[in-house]
Amino acid sequence: MAEGVEVRGNRVRIYFRHEGELCRETLPGKATPQNIANAERLVGIINYEIDNGTFSYARHFPDSPRLNSNTLGHYIDLWLGIKRNQMSASGFRGYQSRVENHIRPRWGNLQADAIDHLDLQAWVQDELMAKLHNKTVREIISNLRQIFRLYRTRNRSAHDPTDGITVSLPDADDPDPFTREEIATILATPTTRTHELNMIEFMTWAGPRISEAMALAWEDVDLVAGTVTFRRARVRSQYKVTKTRRSNRSVTLLAPALRALHAQAKLTRKLPPVEILVTDRDNRTKKAQKVRFVFHNSVTGEPYSTSDTLRNGWWKPHLEKAGIRPRGPNQCRHTYASQMLSSGIATPEWIADQMGHTSTAMIFKHYAKWISKDGPDFVTLLNQALHLS
């Protein structure tokens, strides 16, 4: 018998190497001389097509179990399983949503090696770019590229059809902080929601992420020393450790932030503790903690579970009542960074440390904006220091 053909019992099996992997397929019928000769001819045809790049596994073996394990959907499932163990539940939902809403419906049932670069390019331009923001399209392509990278661990000679597909992003929006005048107006506008007003004043002058403020407990606060320690966050109704190790930080409070906590202490400090589970950085380990949360929803009396509840339930109407241009409550963190920078006193390194970042580049790129009207009169100061009068 020719190389690539073997008889197993009373059946004929052929074998060949495709994309660096040894493939075996049993042919229908008994091992008769005629079927063995047909198998030898088939092996020759397959090897010729492989050498010339025209081989199609599905055309020759449409019922092969290998086809199911070679669909992109198979590798999507493997990839999602890996991501589920690597990421927090909140982060995983974004990956899963992009895959299930965009990648799997279009490509999941296709053989991975049959997906063509030009077809992908057309899909990006004609379908995704027509209805989605550039950033979302870029994330979808990034996820698809990771799936193909996983596919290539089993098919080392396979091509990656996402190579060369790029999506440009528009310039990022500048930080849009509140001015001192706007801060004063927001805090002076009448409201019955005292918890929320205290929370906004605290966030504006302490700079936490909203998720960190929602998860702040009195066990993290030292009113005598005027410090707080950010140890956890609440994201999509789940408690977890802070975003990065560097985000786990102690902050010495400015006077307005400390004043807001003193006011809030009268409302929640003596409440009984509740037990929560906090997911650790490995996204698997959960540790029980007994805490008394600082900020509550004035309407429900419960701690805030999502920032959407704060934004839509009170923040937006309050800004409208105050006559302030709409921005999200996340701009309180931007306002803190911008006010510190505009003071002319706080260094970018100190601001980054207070906000839980190691890089000052993050402060300038994502958070801080110089607010001229709230900064010192540097010209006068320079004239005096340099005796330029």
Secondary structure, 3 states (H helix, E strand, C coil): CCCCEEEECCEEEEEEEECCEEEEEEEEEECCHHHHHHHHHHHHHHHHHHHHCCCCHHHHCCCCHHHHCCEHHHHHHHHHHHHHHHCCHHHHHHHHHHHHHHHHHHHCCCEHHHCCHHHHHHHHHHHHHHHCCHHHHHHHHHHHHHHHHHHHHHCCCCCCCCCCCCCCCCCCCCCCCCCHHHHHHHHHCCCCCHHHHHHHHHHHHHCCCHHHHHCCEHHHEECCCCEEEECEEEECCEEEECCCHHHCEEEECCHHHHHHHHHHHHHHCCCCCEEEEEECCCCCCEEEEEECECCECCCCCCECCCHHHHHHHHHHHHHHHHCCCCCCCCHHHHHHHHHHHHCCCCCHHHHHHHHCCCCHHHHHHHHCCCCHHHCCCHHHHHHHHCCCC
